[in-house]
């Protein structure tokens, strides 16, 4: 891991399109420090979301109180609550106001495994600790209080790999409804042969298009 890059350098790198940034985050280490201890995840899977250009994005219809962080500067966390029970975390990318980001979909806990296991209520195996975006957020101890937090400043630390992954797989995003969850949007990126990567699950199929008689 290359620990020599400064926060400004990393923020510039995160300032590109989420589609461009995604491969460089694969294999990166994200650490969250808390009063309970530190937990570090090695990121193995992400999904890109491109704001107004993406019908699968929370920002597709514009800015709201819930998604406001997505419109902020690169390098901050967008944390949201979903299904009335889970938190998920994204790293904001792109220029301020663009609302593009990367969902942290899965990873391997490489430090603080015991704490992550306690937070996850003793999952079946350690490979399941951060296998899925809600599990990853829970293992890191993230919730809405972390929405807007800077991943390049304490209590977070982001370290990118020395070089981008040479082998990256892409495909449809998991559980995204409509056309945004089809092969037209192959915006899920993952490292091959990684047991922590999510199982693919399609969303609801696209609604049939109306054809004038």
Secondary structure, DSSP 8 states (H G I E B T S, - for coil): ------HHHHHHHHTS-HHHHHHHHTT-EEEEEETTEEEEEEEEEEEEEEGGG-TTSTTTT---TTTGGGGS-TTBEEEEEETTTEEEEEEEESSTTS-EEEEEEEEEEEE-HHHHHHHTTS-SSGGGTTBSHHHHHHHHT--GGGTT-BTTSTTEEEE--SS--S--EEE--TT--GGGGSGGG--EEE-TT-TTS------S---------
